[in-house]
């Protein structure tokens, strides 16, 4: 099977994006359940930022391969 090496910054970026997104989402859920709407909305916004970061990293990694 063909294996392709991935650059270290891409791997680190993926780890940071996934970890940050999961942490922010994990903070948002109890915030909403506890009635802390502003904190929950901020956590959802941070989750969206990390999701966008992940899309940008993946797009850059695809362009790097070509």
PyMOL commands that set and color helices and strands:
alter all, ss='L'
color gray80, all
select helices_A, chain A and resi 8-33+37-65
alter helices_A, ss='H'
color red, helices_A
deselect
rebuild
show_as cartoon
